[in-house]
């Protein structure tokens, strides 16, 4: 709790309040508060001070802003507060407008009577307010912050009324002029449009027609219009033919490239097949016999060698069967491609699966000892070349299908162009 406000209370508060009266506008907020050391002390003992702002948040203390700064006082020590007007209303011309000032004067008088120590602070304000009330009671009006006789007020009001009427009349004239100008422009535009329609009607009555902003005989205009339509249709047809020709040339080039690659792949396959056959069955038989002889001489089992199956490992049989069925060594992505609804993608997936199954079989044969490493390498190369050949065949087939589709599109466009030409001719003959 702060109770050390005796020093600033002793300042010349009346002077401060009068300065605020002169400087501050019509806003309320400046006021006087009175305090008691004890709540049971008499009102006559209450000490006043001037505040610029009072902040009451409901707490046990109330905060005041004074000319010396902020101060906080116990709520129980505040005997009373009152707002002090800092100016007289700028306009007082009737009893309703003076009523607020009369009520303020009465409240200030009652406050200074109850808390007598506040009279030195409020006395001059009360007298100033009473003097202004007396002016009104004596028949004067206050307007624009100045007191004047009723005659002067009404004369001033007459001037103001005349000025407002003149401004209103000028504004109304301006609006009327703008409306008239807008109506004239609209009428002129309507007249010009009507004249144009009448002129066009007279020209058509003479057997003329407008073509490219020129009036020429109707038959000639219709003929030129038909020629324009035919030229546009011909240009569209030529553009379509050119596009189709370019696409056909590109397709032929791709087909030739695919055929070249096919020939190269076939040549490579033939070479590999020839190399494989050159080894002959004798080499494979000799190799198997050598291993069998070695097994018989040493008495040691050689994995992958058997006189019946070529191997004696049941796991190899199982692996081989799975590889044949496509369950071993087949890429899942290839399986997904093979199930695609896109014919080209499905064909590519099936090609990849066939290639992988053939490669798996070679690996099984190699593991079982049925072929040598060199034979396996040759067979792998042959499978790769065969797969490339199949890939080129699929691409070639797709390119040929695209060419067929483009030719069908060209035929359809030509059909539509012919129908449009027939329609134009029929329209011309009808006219």
C-alpha positions in Angstrom: 0.0 0.0 0.0 1.2 3.5 -0.9 0.2 6.4 1.4 3.1 8.8 0.7 1.1 11.2 -1.5 1.1 14.2 1.0 3.8 16.1 -0.9 2.1 16.2 -4.4 -1.3 16.9 -2.8 0.2 20.2 -1.5 0.9 21.4 -5.1 -1.1 24.3 -6.5 -3.9 22.0 -7.9 -6.2 24.9 -8.7 -3.6 26.3 -11.2 -3.1 22.9 -12.7 -6.9 22.4 -13.2 -7.2 25.9 -14.8 -4.4 25.1 -17.2 -6.2 21.9 -18.2 -9.4 23.8 -18.7 -7.6 26.0 -21.3 -5.6 23.2 -23.0 -7.9 20.1 -23.1 -10.9 19.9 -25.5 -14.4 18.8 -24.5 -13.3 15.4 -23.3 -14.1 14.4 -19.8 -11.6 12.5 -17.7 -9.9 15.3 -15.8 -11.3 15.4 -12.3 -10.9 15.8 -8.6 -10.6 13.1 -5.9 -10.8 13.6 -2.2 -9.1 11.2 0.4 -9.5 10.6 4.1 -6.9 9.1 6.4 -9.8 7.0 8.0 -13.1 6.3 6.4 -15.0 7.5 9.6 -13.4 11.0 9.4 -15.7 13.8 8.5 -16.2 14.9 4.8 -14.9 18.3 5.8 -11.5 16.8 6.5 -11.2 15.1 3.1 -8.1 16.3 1.1 -8.6 17.0 -2.6 -6.2 16.4 -5.5 -6.4 16.8 -9.3 -6.1 13.7 -11.5 -5.8 13.5 -15.3 -7.0 9.9 -15.4 -8.4 7.3 -13.0 -8.1 3.6 -13.6 -10.3 1.4 -11.4 -9.9 -2.3 -12.2 -11.9 -3.4 -9.1 -8.7 -4.2 -7.1 -8.3 -2.9 -3.5 -6.2 0.0 -4.9 -7.2 2.7 -7.5 -4.6 4.1 -9.8 -4.5 7.8 -10.7 -2.4 9.7 -13.2 -1.5 13.2 -12.1 0.7 16.0 -13.3 3.5 14.5 -11.1 3.1 10.9 -12.3 1.2 7.8 -11.3 0.0 7.1 -7.8 -1.9 4.2 -6.2 -4.2 4.8 -3.2 -6.2 2.4 -1.0 -9.8 2.2 -2.2 -11.1 2.7 1.4 -9.3 6.1 1.6 -11.0 7.5 -1.5 -14.0 9.5 -0.2 -15.2 10.6 -3.6 -14.4 11.7 -7.1 -15.9 14.0 -9.7 -15.2 14.8 -13.4 -14.6 18.4 -14.2 -15.5 19.7 -17.7 -12.6 21.4 -19.5 -14.6 23.5 -21.9 -18.1 24.9 -22.6 -20.1 23.3 -25.4 -19.5 25.1 -28.8 -23.3 25.2 -29.5 -26.1 26.1 -27.1 -29.3 27.3 -28.8 -32.0 25.6 -26.8 -32.9 24.2 -23.4 -32.0 20.7 -24.3 -28.4 21.8 -25.2 -28.0 23.7 -21.9 -29.4 21.0 -19.7 -26.1 19.1 -19.5 -24.2 22.2 -18.4 -26.8 23.0 -15.7 -26.5 19.4 -14.3 -22.7 19.6 -14.3 -22.8 22.9 -12.4 -25.2 21.4 -9.7 -22.9 18.4 -9.3 -19.8 20.5 -8.8 -21.6 22.8 -6.3 -22.9 19.8 -4.3 -19.3 18.2 -4.4 -17.7 21.4 -3.2 -20.3 21.9 -0.5 -19.8 18.3 0.9 -16.0 18.4 0.6 -15.3 21.9 1.5 -11.6 21.7 0.9 -12.3 21.3 -2.8 -13.9 24.7 -3.1 -10.7 26.5 -3.9 -10.2 24.1 -6.8 -13.8 24.2 -8.1 -14.8 27.7 -7.4 -13.6 29.3 -10.6 -15.0 26.5 -12.7 -18.4 26.8 -11.1 -18.4 30.6 -11.6 -17.4 30.2 -15.3 -20.2 27.6 -15.9 -22.7 29.8 -14.1 -21.7 32.8 -16.2 -22.3 30.8 -19.4 -25.6 29.6 -18.1 -26.6 33.2 -17.3 -25.8 34.3 -20.9 -28.2 31.7 -22.2 -30.9 32.6 -19.6 -30.5 36.3 -20.7 -31.4 35.4 -24.3 -28.1 34.8 -26.0 -27.1 31.8 -28.1 -23.7 30.1 -28.4 -22.7 29.0 -31.9 -19.3 28.0 -33.2 -17.8 28.5 -29.7 -19.0 32.2 -29.5 -21.9 33.8 -27.7 -24.2 36.1 -29.8 -27.6 37.6 -29.7 -30.5 35.7 -31.1 -30.8 38.1 -34.0 -27.2 37.6 -35.0 -27.6 33.9 -34.7 -30.7 33.8 -36.9 -29.0 36.1 -39.4 -26.0 33.8 -39.5 -28.3 30.8 -39.8 -30.0 32.5 -42.8 -26.6 33.0 -44.5 -25.7 29.4 -43.8 -29.1 28.2 -45.1 -28.8 30.3 -48.2 -25.2 29.0 -48.8 -26.3 25.4 -48.3 -29.3 26.0 -50.6 -27.0 27.5 -53.2 -24.6 24.6 -53.0 -27.5 22.2 -53.2 -28.9 23.9 -56.2 -25.5 23.9 -57.9 -25.1 20.2 -57.2 -28.6 19.5 -58.6 -27.8 21.5 -61.7 -24.6 19.6 -62.2 -26.4 16.3 -61.9 -29.1 17.5 -64.4 -26.4 18.6 -66.8 -24.7 15.3 -66.6 -28.0 13.4 -67.1 -28.8 15.6 -70.1 -25.4 15.0 -71.7 -25.7 11.2 -71.1 -29.2 11.2 -72.6 -27.9 13.2 -75.7 -25.1 10.7 -76.2 -27.4 7.8 -76.0 -29.9 9.4 -78.4 -27.1 10.2 -80.8 -25.8 6.6 -80.7 -29.4 5.3 -81.2 -29.9 7.6 -84.2 -26.6 6.5 -85.7 -27.5 2.9 -85.3 -30.9 3.4 -86.9 -29.4 5.3 -89.8 -26.9 2.5 -90.3 -29.6 -0.1 -90.3 -31.7 1.9 -92.7 -28.7 2.3 -95.0 -27.9 -1.4 -95.0 -31.6 -2.2 -95.7 -31.6 0.2 -98.7 -28.4 -1.4 -100.0 -29.8 -4.9 -99.7 -33.0 -3.6 -101.5 -30.7 -2.6 -104.3 -29.4 -6.2 -104.5 -26.1 -5.5 -102.8 -24.4 -7.3 -99.9 -21.6 -6.3 -97.5 -18.3 -8.1 -98.0 -15.1 -7.0 -96.4 -16.7 -3.6 -95.6 -17.6 -3.1 -99.3 -21.1 -3.2 -100.8 -21.0 -5.5 -103.9 -23.7 -7.4 -105.8 -25.3 -10.1 -103.7 -24.4 -12.9 -106.1 -20.7 -11.8 -106.1 -20.7 -11.6 -102.3 -22.1 -15.1 -102.0 -19.6 -16.4 -104.5 -16.7 -14.8 -102.7 -18.0 -16.2 -99.3 -18.2 -19.6 -100.8 -14.7 -19.3 -102.3 -13.4 -18.3 -98.9 -15.0 -21.3 -97.3 -13.6 -23.6 -100.0 -10.2 -22.0 -99.5 -10.4 -22.6 -95.8 -11.5 -26.2 -96.3 -8.7 -26.8 -98.8 -6.1 -25.2 -96.5 -7.3 -27.5 -93.7 -7.1 -30.5 -96.0 -3.6 -29.7 -97.2 -2.4 -29.1 -93.6 -3.9 -32.5 -92.6 -2.2 -34.2 -95.6 1.1 -32.6 -94.8 0.9 -33.7 -91.2 0.0 -37.2 -92.3 2.8 -37.3 -94.8 5.3 -36.2 -92.2 4.0 -38.9 -89.8 4.1 -41.5 -92.5 7.7 -40.6 -93.4 8.7 -40.8 -89.8 6.9 -44.2 -89.4 8.7 -45.5 -92.5 12.0 -44.4 -91.2 11.4 -46.1 -87.8 10.2 -49.2 -89.7 13.4 -49.3 -91.8 15.5 -48.9 -88.7 13.7 -51.7 -87.0 14.1 -53.9 -90.1 17.9 -53.1 -90.1 18.2 -54.1 -86.4 16.2 -57.2 -87.1 18.5 -58.2 -89.9 21.5 -57.6 -87.7 20.0 -59.6 -84.8 19.1 -62.5 -87.2 22.7 -62.5 -88.5 24.1 -62.6 -85.0 21.7 -65.4 -84.0 22.8 -67.4 -87.0 26.5 -66.9 -86.1 25.9 -68.0 -82.5 23.9 -71.0 -83.6 26.6 -72.0 -86.0 29.2 -71.7 -83.2 27.1 -73.8 -80.9 26.5 -76.5 -83.5 30.3 -76.5 -84.4 31.1 -77.7 -80.9 29.0 -80.8 -81.7 27.5 -83.3 -79.5 30.8 -85.2 -79.4 32.4 -82.6 -77.2 29.5 -82.7 -74.7 29.5 -86.5 -74.7 33.3 -86.6 -74.2 33.0 -84.2 -71.3 30.3 -86.2 -69.6 32.2 -89.5 -70.2 35.4 -88.0 -68.8 33.7 -87.0 -65.6 32.0 -90.4 -65.3 35.3 -92.1 -65.8 36.9 -89.9 -63.2 34.0 -90.8 -60.8 34.4 -94.5 -61.4 38.2 -94.4 -61.0 38.2 -92.4 -57.8 35.0 -93.8 -56.3 34.1 -90.2 -55.3 30.7 -88.9 -56.2 30.9 -85.9 -58.6 27.9 -83.6 -58.2 25.7 -83.1 -61.2 26.8 -86.4 -63.0 24.5 -89.4 -63.4 24.2 -92.0 -66.1 20.4 -91.7 -66.0 19.3 -88.1 -65.4 22.6 -86.2 -65.9 22.6 -85.3 -62.2 21.6 -86.9 -58.9 20.4 -83.8 -56.9 16.6 -83.7 -56.3 16.8 -80.0 -55.5 18.1 -79.3 -59.1 15.0 -81.1 -60.4 12.7 -79.0 -58.3 14.5 -75.8 -59.3 14.3 -76.7 -62.9 10.6 -77.4 -62.7 10.0 -74.1 -61.0 12.1 -72.3 -63.5 10.1 -73.9 -66.3 6.9 -72.6 -64.7 8.3 -69.1 -64.3 8.4 -69.1 -60.5 12.1 -68.8 -60.1 14.3 -65.9 -61.4 11.4 -64.0 -63.1 11.3 -60.3 -62.4 8.0 -59.2 -60.6 7.9 -56.0 -62.7 7.9 -58.1 -65.9 5.0 -60.1 -64.5 3.1 -56.9 -63.8 3.8 -55.6 -67.4 2.5 -58.9 -68.8 -0.8 -58.3 -67.0 -1.1 -54.8 -68.4 -4.1 -53.7 -70.4 -1.8 -51.9 -72.8 -1.1 -54.4 -75.6 2.4 -53.1 -76.3 3.4 -53.2 -72.6 1.8 -56.6 -72.2 3.8 -58.0 -75.2 7.0 -56.5 -73.8 6.3 -58.1 -70.4 5.7 -61.5 -72.0 8.9 -61.2 -74.0 10.9 -60.4 -70.8 9.4 -63.4 -69.0 10.2 -65.7 -71.9 13.8 -64.4 -71.9 14.2 -64.9 -68.2 12.8 -68.4 -68.3 15.2 -69.4 -71.1 18.1 -68.0 -69.1 17.0 -69.8 -66.0 17.0 -73.1 -67.9 20.5 -72.5 -69.1 21.6 -71.9 -65.5 19.9 -75.1 -64.4 21.6 -77.1 -67.2 24.9 -75.6 -66.2 24.4 -76.5 -62.6 23.4 -80.0 -63.5 26.5 -80.5 -65.6 24.5 -81.0 -68.8 26.4 -78.1 -70.6 29.8 -76.5 -70.2 30.5 -72.9 -69.2 31.4 -72.0 -72.8 28.2 -73.6 -74.1 26.2 -71.7 -71.4 27.8 -68.4 -72.5 27.0 -69.0 -76.1 23.4 -70.0 -75.2 23.0 -66.9 -73.1 24.3 -64.7 -76.0 21.9 -66.4 -78.4 18.9 -65.9 -76.0 19.9 -62.2 -75.6 20.1 -61.7 -79.4 16.8 -63.6 -79.8 15.2 -61.3 -77.2 16.5 -58.2 -78.9 15.1 -59.5 -82.2 11.7 -60.1 -80.6 11.8 -56.6 -79.0 12.5 -55.1 -82.4 9.6 -57.1 -83.9 7.2 -55.8 -81.3 8.4 -52.2 -81.9 8.0 -52.7 -85.6 4.6 -54.1 -85.2 3.6 -51.2 -83.0 5.0 -48.7 -85.6 3.0 -50.4 -88.3 -0.2 -50.2 -86.2 0.5 -46.5 -85.6 0.8 -46.0 -89.4 -2.5 -47.7 -89.9 -4.2 -45.6 -87.3 -2.8 -42.4 -88.9 -4.0 -43.5 -92.3 -7.4 -44.1 -90.9 -7.4 -40.6 -89.3 -6.4 -39.1 -92.7 -9.3 -40.9 -94.4 -11.7 -39.7 -91.7 -10.4 -36.1 -92.1 -10.7 -36.3 -95.9 -14.2 -37.6 -95.4 -15.2 -34.7 -93.2 -13.6 -32.2 -95.7 -15.6 -33.7 -98.6 -18.8 -33.5 -96.6 -18.1 -29.9 -95.8 -17.4 -29.1 -99.5 -20.7 -30.8 -100.4 -22.6 -28.8 -97.8 -21.1 -25.6 -99.1 -22.0 -26.4 -102.6 -25.6 -27.3 -101.6 -25.9 -24.1 -99.7 -24.7 -22.0 -102.7 -27.1 -23.9 -105.1 -30.0 -23.3 -102.7 -29.3 -19.5 -102.7 
